[in-house]
Every structure is written in structure tokens, then in C-alpha cells.
Amino acid sequence: MSPWSKKYTNRNAQRHGRRSSRIAGVGGVVLALALVSAPISGTAAFAGSEAREVASPGDEINRSLDALAKSFARSVDDPQVRQSIHDAVAERFDGDTNALWKTLANESGVRGALSVSYSKEEAVSTRDAQEAIDDLVSNIPRLQVAVPANFESWDPAAFTPLVAYMPAGVDDTTLKTVTAYDSAGNATELDAQVPPKVPVIVLGQNERTDDEGQLLQTQVRSATKTPAGAAAAAAAASYEVRMVQVFLKDNKEPWTSGTAEIAMKAKSRGCSGTNYSDTNWSGLNSNLDIWGGPRYLGNTTCDVVFYWWEDDGGSFDFTLGYNGFGLGVQMDNSDDLIGGIQLPHSYFNGGTNDLSEWSALAMWTD
């Protein structure tokens, strides 16, 4: 039960085994840095989801990440390198505290420092070291630099962080540890779910861009708002579908990956009405965040299926569906499903604020 709900209706409970509520008002990286807090808990309820298999780890990517992490750890002994990393991350080019490697590569000091570090460690020429670094980078799509928590607390002039990496091809919600290196090459294992007490730099893959570094499109709508007057009267059974409020209980994202990319698909089942998808839920990034609308999703003359997930980017491994109904969304095996539900057409006749709830998220629709 959401703590801010005042009045309840049992309509969802009668039809779907879920609770409904009338809403009261609510107030309401990858190179990365973070500070210790409580562990993330909870598992998603995969209501009505299609079966899937988790892909095997990307061995080549992880070997390259490991090698780069060691070189970065030696390089960040240089305060100028730390400052360059800090300044690039501070741009927050995709809304999160991160920067792509291709941005840092334009900083000659960072690229050069990595080459010198690699050259000393492997006893090769600086030119050969530069080629080796470029080869490692080319093995890692969307290599980024980010700060998942407490970026503002890092003073790059005064503190030299460890450098860890977020492995590819793993279930990030159950990952227990990540490997981090210091400037001497010593390895240590950090808790993957509990942020450390001191800043840590983490290498990984960006979840908000394509392989060319372009930001992914965040919103797709094919439904248009029903006009007032005669057109609306002609479609008397056509109801507006609105998202009223969303409460994020578990963001399904470890500290090493920054803030969450929460996504939702809403699609009419049995008619050509609502067809809406979006990853732009402003402020819906961390545990206990609240998004408040309403947001118009389209019109419908039939039932509507809703599905939520945390998007981790990457390849297209399967198409999202709910109880045999295809939603037309290409998913990666690393994406974290939250849950889906089919709501009857009658739920959208206005003024109901129906609650649908899973272990990780609750939504109110109208």
C-alpha cells in the first residue's frame, strides 16, 4: 500500500487481484564516483512476462575492461588526469553524471597518460601502447565515464580513487562484487550493490546512447488526442489514457551503473488506439522517487496493456510481450523487467485513478 494513498477502491482487486486507490496530493557511471549507503533490496514481479534466457558474459569486453581499469588506476595518480575526468563527467551529456570515452579521448592528457601507463606496465613503446589502448577501447561499445552518486563530493585535486569496472553480460541486480585496482595494480573486490564510503571510478558501457554515441530516442507516440466537439461525440466510446502518478520502489540498478533508465510501454489490445513508449520519466531515477503527471498517452476503445522495465541498453535479443500480446519493443537480455498488466477499457472513463502495483513500482492511471 502506498503511504500517501487516502481512499481505496476494490475494482482492481476484484478483476485482477490488484489494489486500486484514489490518489491524494504528493509533494514529492562508465567511470563513476560514489559513497556508501544501504544495500538495494527487492526483486521484480515478472507478471505475465515472456520467458527469456540471460546472455553469457561478454568475455572479450570484460577482458578489455579489466586491462583498461588497470591502466586508468595508474593514470589517475596524475591530478591533471583526475581533473579532466571530473570536468568531462560534470557535463552530464545524457542527464546522468557520465561522459563517453570519445569525449575524454579528445583530452590529450588523458589519452597520453593511459599510453604512458600501459607502456610502463607492458614494457612496450609509447606508440605500441597507444595502439593497444585503442584496440581495447574498440572492443567496448559505448565505453563511458560516469558518477553514479555524490559526484559533487569528489575533489579531484585531493583524492585519488580506485578504478573498477562494471562487467558486461551479467545480471546487475544480483551481481555481488566488482573488481577495483589501485595505482600499484593491487586488486580488491567491492560490493556491487552497496556504494563504497569513498569515491571510486568505474569503467563500463553507457545505457543511454547507441554504439555511435548518439542519444537514444526517448519517446514514441502513434496516438493523437481526440478532438473536442463533434469528433469526440462520434467516438463516444473512445477514452483518454493518462498516467497520473508513478512510485519507484526499487530502481533495479546497482551503484556502479548510475541512475536508472526506467521505461514504459502502453499499447491498446484489440484496437488501434494507444501506442506509447517512453524512457523520459523525469526524476524517476532512484529508490522511492515519485513522478507526478498527469501525462496523456493516447485514446483507446479497447483494453490497454502496460509494461515497465529498467533499460540497460545493448543489443536486441527478444521482443517484449505480455500474455501472448506483442508490444513491439526490442529488448536486451540485460534489461530488468518490472511487470505488466492489462487494464479494461472501462478503467479509462475518467476520475478513477486506478492503482496497479508490483514489487518494484506502482502506477496510477486514469
C-alpha positions as a printed Julia matrix, in Angstrom:
366×3 Matrix{Float64}:
   0.0     0.0     0.0
   1.48    3.37   -0.93
   1.9     5.63    2.08
   0.21    8.63    0.5
  -2.99    6.92   -0.67
  -6.11    8.01    1.24
  -9.06    6.28   -0.34
  -9.27    2.8    -1.82
 -11.49    1.05   -4.3
 -11.51   -2.69   -4.79
 -12.18   -2.68   -8.51
  -8.69   -3.84   -9.48
  -8.69   -6.35   -6.63
 -11.92   -7.89   -7.91
 -10.84   -8.1   -11.54
  -7.09   -8.55  -11.38
  -6.11   -9.4    -7.83
  -4.5    -5.95   -7.58
  -5.38   -2.98   -5.41
  -6.73    0.36   -6.62
  -6.5     3.72   -4.96
  -7.73    7.27   -5.37
  -4.64    9.47   -5.15
  -4.16   12.23   -2.64
  -1.68   15.02   -3.46
   2.01   14.2    -3.27
   4.91   16.52   -2.75
   7.04   14.92   -3.73
  28.6     5.64  -14.12
  31.33    4.42  -17.29
  33.82    6.0   -14.94
  31.98    6.64  -11.7
  32.15    8.01   -8.16
  30.03    7.06   -5.16
  29.74    7.0    -1.35
  28.43    4.11    0.9
  24.71    3.77    1.72
  22.24    0.94    2.36
  22.03   -2.08    0.03
  19.4    -2.25   -2.66
  16.82   -4.92   -1.98
  13.72   -6.37   -3.59
  13.06   -8.38   -6.71
  10.76   -7.53   -9.58
   7.47   -9.35  -10.12
   7.56  -10.53  -13.71
   3.77  -10.61  -14.04
   2.74  -12.03  -17.39
   6.23  -11.69  -18.87
   7.6   -13.91  -21.6
  10.29  -16.46  -20.71
  13.84  -15.45  -21.56
  17.43  -16.54  -21.09
  20.26  -14.36  -19.79
  23.15  -13.98  -22.2
  26.61  -15.27  -21.31
  29.12  -12.64  -20.15
  30.94  -10.75  -22.89
  34.37  -12.24  -22.28
  36.23  -10.01  -24.74
  34.56   -6.89  -23.4
  35.34   -7.84  -19.83
  38.98   -8.66  -20.57
  39.32   -5.25  -22.22
  37.57   -3.51  -19.33
  39.88   -5.22  -16.85
  43.01   -4.18  -18.75
  41.79   -0.59  -19.12
  40.87   -0.39  -15.43
  44.46   -1.26  -14.5
  45.84    1.42  -16.85
  43.34    4.01  -15.63
  44.23    3.23  -11.99
  47.88    4.02  -12.67
  46.99    7.11  -14.72
  44.76    8.79  -12.15
  47.77    9.29   -9.91
  48.15   12.4   -12.07
  45.91   15.2   -10.68
  45.52   16.69  -14.16
  44.04   13.41  -15.4
  41.65   13.36  -12.46
  40.62   16.93  -13.18
  39.98   16.16  -16.86
  37.8    13.2   -15.89
  35.92   15.32  -13.36
  35.27   18.14  -15.84
  34.03   15.78  -18.58
  31.68   13.94  -16.21
  30.32   17.24  -14.9
  28.84   17.99  -18.33
  26.17   15.28  -17.77
  25.69   14.99  -21.51
  22.9    12.37  -21.23
  21.38   13.6   -17.98
  23.45   11.3   -15.78
  26.85   12.1   -14.31
  28.95   10.48  -17.02
  30.99   11.1   -20.17
  31.76    8.9   -23.15
  35.34    7.78  -23.7
  35.36    9.5   -27.09
  34.89   12.79  -25.23
  37.8    12.06  -22.9
  39.93   10.84  -25.8
  39.89   14.39  -27.13
  41.71   15.39  -23.94
  45.3    14.69  -24.98
  46.42   14.45  -21.37
  44.08   11.54  -20.58
  44.83    9.53  -23.7
  48.56   10.2   -23.35
  48.6     9.27  -19.68
  46.91    5.95  -20.44
  49.51    5.21  -23.11
  52.4     6.0   -20.77
  50.86    3.85  -18.05
  50.34    0.92  -20.4
  53.84    1.35  -21.86
  55.47    1.08  -18.43
  53.37   -1.86  -17.32
  53.83   -3.89  -20.5
  57.37   -2.7   -21.35
  56.41   -1.58  -24.87
  56.93    1.67  -26.78
  54.52    4.54  -26.26
  53.33    4.16  -29.85
  52.62    0.46  -29.4
  50.91    1.25  -26.1
  48.64    3.79  -27.79
  47.64    1.22  -30.4
  46.96   -1.31  -27.65
  44.76    1.16  -25.75
  42.81    1.96  -28.93
  42.32   -1.76  -29.57
  40.98   -2.29  -26.05
  38.6     0.64  -26.4
  37.33   -0.65  -29.75
  36.26   -3.88  -28.03
  33.87   -2.0   -25.69
  30.78   -0.47  -27.3
  29.66    2.78  -25.64
  32.59    2.98  -23.22
  31.76    5.78  -20.8
  32.83    7.75  -17.74
  30.17    8.47  -15.08
  29.48    9.34  -11.45
  26.51    7.37  -10.09
  26.32    9.07   -6.68
  27.73   12.04   -4.76
  29.73   13.39   -7.66
  29.84   16.83   -6.05
  31.76   15.46   -3.05
  34.83   14.45   -5.09
  37.76   16.85   -5.0
  39.99   15.61   -7.85
  42.9    17.71   -6.62
  42.93   15.98   -3.25
  41.71   12.4    -3.68
  42.86    9.54   -5.93
  40.09    6.95   -6.3
  40.29    3.26   -7.06
  39.29    2.25  -10.57
  36.77   -0.57  -11.01
  34.76   -1.86  -13.95
  31.18   -2.99  -14.42
  31.29   -6.35  -16.26
  29.17   -6.93  -19.34
  26.73   -9.81  -19.76
  25.79  -10.14  -16.09
  22.55   -9.7   -14.15
  23.33   -6.4   -12.45
  20.56   -6.87   -9.88
  22.25   -9.98   -8.41
  25.92   -9.15   -9.09
  27.74   -9.42   -5.76
  31.15   -7.8    -6.37
  33.13   -5.73   -8.85
  36.92   -5.68   -9.19
  38.79   -2.44   -8.46
  42.5    -1.54   -8.81
  44.77    0.95   -7.08
  47.72    2.76   -8.66
  50.08   -0.07   -7.71
  47.94   -2.64   -9.55
  46.57   -4.26   -6.4
  43.07   -5.67   -6.87
  40.22   -5.57   -4.39
  36.6    -6.68   -4.56
  33.89   -4.1    -3.88
  30.26   -4.81   -3.03
  28.34   -4.3    -6.27
  25.08   -3.36   -4.54
  26.34   -1.18   -1.65
  28.13    2.03   -2.66
  31.61    2.4    -1.1
  32.44    5.04    1.51
  35.0     6.75   -0.71
  34.92    7.81   -4.37
  35.51    5.04   -6.91
  35.96    5.31  -10.67
  34.1     2.65  -12.65
  34.52    1.72  -16.31
  31.52    0.32  -18.15
  29.05    0.75  -21.01
  26.68    3.66  -21.46
  22.98    2.7   -21.34
  21.55    5.86  -22.94
  23.34    6.02  -26.3
  23.72    3.88  -29.39
  27.07    2.46  -30.5
  27.82    5.72  -32.34
  27.39    7.72  -29.17
  24.08    9.28  -30.19
  21.41    9.64  -27.51
  18.62    7.1   -27.89
  15.17    8.39  -28.8
  13.23    8.56  -25.56
   9.62    8.82  -26.7
   7.4     7.27  -29.36
   3.72    8.07  -29.76
   1.38    6.99  -32.55
  -1.87    8.06  -30.88
  -3.24   11.59  -31.22
  -5.5    13.36  -28.8
  -9.21   13.04  -29.59
 -10.54   16.48  -30.63
 -13.37   18.13  -28.76
 -16.88   18.62  -30.1
 -18.3    16.61  -32.98
 -15.3    14.32  -33.45
 -15.37   13.36  -29.78
 -19.1    12.72  -29.92
 -18.61   10.47  -32.91
 -16.19    8.4   -30.85
 -18.14    8.33  -27.58
 -16.52    5.03  -26.52
 -13.03    6.47  -27.01
 -11.45    7.27  -23.66
  -8.26    9.19  -22.96
  -5.49    7.11  -21.36
  -3.49    9.06  -18.78
  -0.6     8.19  -16.48
  -1.38   10.05  -13.24
   1.47    9.08  -10.91
   4.34    6.6   -10.55
   6.2     5.49   -7.41
   9.56    3.77   -7.91
  10.27    1.39   -5.03
  13.34   -0.4    -6.48
  15.27    1.12   -9.39
  16.83   -2.27  -10.39
  20.23   -0.6   -10.85
  23.48   -1.12   -8.89
  25.56    1.92   -7.85
  28.16    1.1   -10.49
  25.68    1.87  -13.3
  24.48    5.28  -12.14
  20.81    6.25  -12.04
  18.14    4.04  -13.58
  16.63    4.25  -17.07
  13.0     3.47  -16.26
  10.89    2.73  -19.35
   7.2     2.01  -20.02
   5.13    0.77  -22.95
   1.37    1.26  -23.18
  -0.48   -0.33  -26.1
  -4.16   -0.89  -26.88
  -5.05   -4.58  -27.25
  -7.84   -5.16  -29.75
  -7.91   -1.76  -31.42
  -5.51    0.73  -32.99
  -5.68    3.33  -30.22
  -2.89    3.92  -27.7
   0.66    3.04  -28.73
   3.04    4.87  -26.4
   6.55    4.21  -25.15
   8.85    6.43  -23.14
  12.04    6.4   -21.09
  11.71   10.06  -20.13
  10.17    9.91  -16.64
  11.84   12.98  -15.17
  13.0    12.42  -11.61
  12.17    8.7   -11.65
  15.74    7.5   -11.18
  16.35    6.25   -7.65
  14.57    4.22   -4.99
  11.49    5.97   -3.53
  11.33    8.56   -6.32
   7.87    9.81   -7.33
   6.78   11.04  -10.75
   3.64   13.15  -10.94
   1.52   13.83  -14.02
  -0.89   13.51  -15.49
   0.57   12.59  -18.88
  -1.64   11.89  -21.87
  -0.75    8.55  -23.53
  -3.41    8.37  -26.25
  -7.03    7.33  -26.74
  -8.47    3.83  -26.7
 -11.69    1.99  -27.49
 -10.39   -1.28  -26.01
  -8.22   -2.67  -23.2
  -4.69   -1.31  -22.74
  -1.57   -3.3   -21.8
   1.1    -1.53  -19.71
   4.64   -2.84  -19.19
   7.52   -1.35  -17.17
  11.23   -2.2   -17.21
  14.66   -0.78  -16.4
  16.51   -0.33  -19.68
  20.18   -1.31  -19.74
  20.73   -0.65  -23.45
  22.79   -3.02  -25.57
  21.72   -5.42  -28.31
  18.22   -6.59  -29.3
  17.77  -10.14  -28.02
  13.99  -10.56  -27.82
  10.7    -8.7   -28.32
   8.72   -7.7   -25.25
   5.29   -9.3   -24.88
   2.53   -9.76  -22.32
   0.41  -12.92  -22.2
   0.93  -13.61  -25.89
   0.44   -9.97  -26.97
   3.46   -8.44  -28.71
   4.34   -4.92  -27.58
   6.78   -4.18  -30.39
   9.72   -3.28  -28.09
  13.13   -4.81  -28.8
  14.79   -5.83  -25.51
  18.29   -6.74  -24.39
  18.79   -9.73  -22.11
  20.32   -7.4   -19.51
  17.16   -5.25  -19.27
  15.36   -5.7   -15.95
  11.65   -6.46  -16.29
   9.43   -4.86  -13.64
   5.95   -6.01  -14.6
   2.94   -5.73  -16.88
  -0.84   -5.6   -16.65
  -3.83   -5.42  -18.98
  -6.4    -2.82  -17.85
 -10.01   -2.92  -19.14
 -11.31   -0.21  -21.46
 -13.81    0.89  -18.79
 -10.97    1.92  -16.45
 -10.28    4.98  -18.6
 -13.68    6.67  -18.38
 -12.19    9.3   -16.07
 -11.85   10.12  -12.4
 -10.79    6.69  -11.16
  -7.03    6.89  -10.51
  -6.61    3.1   -10.53
  -3.55    1.63   -8.82
  -1.51   -1.21  -10.34
   1.43   -2.37   -8.26
   4.49   -4.62   -8.48
   7.33   -5.18   -6.04
   9.5    -2.54   -7.73
   6.97    0.06   -8.92
   3.41    1.33   -8.53
   1.43    3.33  -11.1
  -1.89    5.16  -11.11
  -3.82    5.51  -14.37
  -6.99    7.32  -15.36
